Amino acid sequence: MKTAKFSIGQVVRHRLFPFRGIIFDVDPQFANSEEWYRAIPAEVRPSKDQPFYHLLAENSDTEYIAYVSEQNLLEDVSGEPVRHPQIRELFLKTPDGHYQPKYQIRH
């Protein structure tokens, strides 16, 4: 099992699609439904044996929850704040613009 490259509170962006978000949970390997997995086109379907991240995500139109494989994430270095409405429930924004979890979540 791989060690997660990204951490809770980190802002990331998708490698292929135009969205970004804050990580609020990490699964050490795929833990979503088989139906969800099969809905991903085979040519871009990620391997299940890598960390998957739960994001408070946003694109230019809306905010939502996303579930993304590690291979499809990159660190977001824009410094732009994330506007997702659930941020205040889970995170405190630090003076340097980072997001610190309010609670420690354990599996």
FISESE-939489 format. One record per residue (C-alpha): x negated, y, z negated; residue number from 1; residue in one letter. Coordinates in nm, 2 decimals. Layout:
BEGIN
+--------+--------+--------+-----+---+
:   east :  north :     up :   k : r :
+--------+--------+--------+-----+---+
:      X :      Y :      Z : NUM : A :
...
+--------+--------+--------+-----+---+
//
This chain:
BEGIN
+--------+--------+--------+-----+---+
:   east :  north :     up :   k : r :
+--------+--------+--------+-----+---+
:   0.00 :   0.00 :   0.00 :   1 : M :
:  -0.13 :   0.34 :   0.10 :   2 : K :
:  -0.18 :   0.63 :  -0.14 :   3 : T :
:   0.04 :   0.93 :  -0.06 :   4 : A :
:  -0.15 :   1.21 :   0.13 :   5 : K :
:   0.10 :   1.48 :   0.03 :   6 : F :
:   0.24 :   1.57 :  -0.31 :   7 : S :
:   0.57 :   1.68 :  -0.47 :   8 : I :
:   0.61 :   2.06 :  -0.43 :   9 : G :
:   0.39 :   2.08 :  -0.12 :  10 : Q :
:   0.52 :   2.26 :   0.19 :  11 : V :
:   0.48 :   2.05 :   0.51 :  12 : V :
:   0.60 :   2.06 :   0.86 :  13 : R :
:   0.70 :   1.79 :   1.11 :  14 : H :
:   0.44 :   1.70 :   1.36 :  15 : R :
:   0.68 :   1.66 :   1.65 :  16 : L :
:   1.00 :   1.85 :   1.57 :  17 : F :
:   1.05 :   2.22 :   1.46 :  18 : P :
:   1.12 :   2.18 :   1.10 :  19 : F :
:   0.94 :   2.22 :   0.77 :  20 : R :
:   1.02 :   2.17 :   0.40 :  21 : G :
:   0.92 :   2.11 :   0.04 :  22 : I :
:   0.85 :   1.75 :  -0.07 :  23 : I :
:   1.07 :   1.66 :  -0.37 :  24 : F :
:   1.02 :   1.28 :  -0.38 :  25 : D :
:   0.79 :   1.02 :  -0.23 :  26 : V :
:   0.85 :   0.65 :  -0.15 :  27 : D :
:   0.53 :   0.44 :  -0.13 :  28 : P :
:   0.68 :   0.27 :   0.17 :  29 : Q :
:   1.00 :   0.29 :   0.37 :  30 : F :
:   1.31 :   0.27 :   0.14 :  31 : A :
:   1.60 :   0.39 :   0.36 :  32 : N :
:   1.86 :   0.18 :   0.54 :  33 : S :
:   1.78 :  -0.05 :   0.83 :  34 : E :
:   2.05 :   0.13 :   1.02 :  35 : E :
:   1.87 :   0.47 :   0.97 :  36 : W :
:   1.54 :   0.31 :   1.08 :  37 : Y :
:   1.69 :   0.15 :   1.40 :  38 : R :
:   1.84 :   0.49 :   1.50 :  39 : A :
:   1.49 :   0.62 :   1.55 :  40 : I :
:   1.39 :   0.57 :   1.92 :  41 : P :
:   1.15 :   0.28 :   1.94 :  42 : A :
:   0.88 :   0.48 :   2.11 :  43 : E :
:   0.85 :   0.72 :   1.81 :  44 : V :
:   0.97 :   0.48 :   1.53 :  45 : R :
:   0.71 :   0.49 :   1.25 :  46 : P :
:   0.57 :   0.19 :   1.07 :  47 : S :
:   0.75 :   0.11 :   0.74 :  48 : K :
:   0.43 :   0.04 :   0.55 :  49 : D :
:   0.33 :   0.40 :   0.48 :  50 : Q :
:   0.46 :   0.67 :   0.24 :  51 : P :
:   0.79 :   0.83 :   0.33 :  52 : F :
:   0.88 :   1.18 :   0.19 :  53 : Y :
:   1.21 :   1.33 :   0.09 :  54 : H :
:   1.21 :   1.70 :   0.20 :  55 : L :
:   1.42 :   2.00 :   0.12 :  56 : L :
:   1.40 :   2.09 :   0.49 :  57 : A :
:   1.49 :   2.38 :   0.72 :  58 : E :
:   1.48 :   2.46 :   1.08 :  59 : N :
:   1.58 :   2.79 :   1.26 :  60 : S :
:   1.95 :   2.71 :   1.22 :  61 : D :
:   2.01 :   2.53 :   0.89 :  62 : T :
:   1.89 :   2.37 :   0.57 :  63 : E :
:   1.92 :   1.99 :   0.50 :  64 : Y :
:   1.75 :   1.69 :   0.34 :  65 : I :
:   1.50 :   1.50 :   0.56 :  66 : A :
:   1.33 :   1.17 :   0.52 :  67 : Y :
:   1.00 :   1.16 :   0.70 :  68 : V :
:   0.70 :   0.92 :   0.74 :  69 : S :
:   0.36 :   1.04 :   0.64 :  70 : E :
:   0.23 :   1.00 :   1.00 :  71 : Q :
:   0.48 :   1.27 :   1.11 :  72 : N :
:   0.39 :   1.53 :   0.86 :  73 : L :
:   0.12 :   1.81 :   0.86 :  74 : L :
:   0.05 :   2.06 :   0.58 :  75 : E :
:   0.23 :   2.39 :   0.64 :  76 : D :
:  -0.03 :   2.67 :   0.61 :  77 : V :
:   0.20 :   2.95 :   0.72 :  78 : S :
:   0.25 :   3.08 :   0.36 :  79 : G :
:   0.61 :   3.16 :   0.45 :  80 : E :
:   0.87 :   3.08 :   0.18 :  81 : P :
:   1.11 :   2.80 :   0.23 :  82 : V :
:   1.48 :   2.91 :   0.21 :  83 : R :
:   1.65 :   2.59 :   0.12 :  84 : H :
:   1.94 :   2.65 :  -0.14 :  85 : P :
:   1.83 :   2.37 :  -0.37 :  86 : Q :
:   1.48 :   2.49 :  -0.43 :  87 : I :
:   1.58 :   2.67 :  -0.76 :  88 : R :
:   1.73 :   2.34 :  -0.89 :  89 : E :
:   1.40 :   2.15 :  -0.85 :  90 : L :
:   1.11 :   2.40 :  -0.84 :  91 : F :
:   0.96 :   2.71 :  -0.99 :  92 : L :
:   0.78 :   2.93 :  -0.75 :  93 : K :
:   0.43 :   3.02 :  -0.88 :  94 : T :
:   0.28 :   3.37 :  -0.84 :  95 : P :
:   0.05 :   3.23 :  -0.57 :  96 : D :
:   0.35 :   3.12 :  -0.36 :  97 : G :
:   0.33 :   2.74 :  -0.44 :  98 : H :
:   0.62 :   2.53 :  -0.57 :  99 : Y :
:   0.59 :   2.36 :  -0.90 : 100 : Q :
:   0.84 :   2.09 :  -1.00 : 101 : P :
:   1.07 :   2.18 :  -1.29 : 102 : K :
:   1.10 :   1.81 :  -1.38 : 103 : Y :
:   0.87 :   1.51 :  -1.34 : 104 : Q :
:   1.05 :   1.24 :  -1.15 : 105 : I :
:   0.94 :   0.88 :  -1.21 : 106 : R :
:   1.05 :   0.56 :  -1.04 : 107 : H :
+--------+--------+--------+-----+---+
//
